[in-house]
Amino acid sequence: MRLFHVSEDPNITLFHPRKPTRADRSDQPALVWALCERTLPNFLTPRDCPRVTYHVSPHTLTSDILKHCSHPDTEHVVVIEHDWVERMHNTTLYVYEFDPEPFILQDVQAGYYVSTKTIHPIARHVMHHP
């Protein structure tokens, strides 16, 4: 299993657990968040980019694939607003990879993993013009 964190910041050397900023989550512990390979494409956009994402599953009907995907072999779709296309093309993203050992699964459907420990990334992959 591979775990990742996507950022526009090229200089992160340590990921420190952070408390949620939402008032309704203020009682939650400080965490480092990561995501799995399956859901990584959901986050290959600028941080504030509004988007809708969906995956084809073994239970997806062929008629739905043909209706909602650009090609019958499509397995994953990320839809962004037209106004964000230029910003997408002018953004460089940094995909930090983590050792999965200190993480636990937080949400299987979303592919979210969390850790209460400070994390050193094991790699940084650069994505120009995602």
Secondary structure, DSSP 4 states (H G I P E B T S, - for coil): --EEEEES-TT---B--B---SGGGTTSPPBEEEEEGGGGGGG-S-TT--EEEEE--TT--HHHHHHHSSSTT--EEEEE-GGGHHHHHT-EEEEEEE-STT-EEEETTTTEEEESS-B--SEEEEEE--
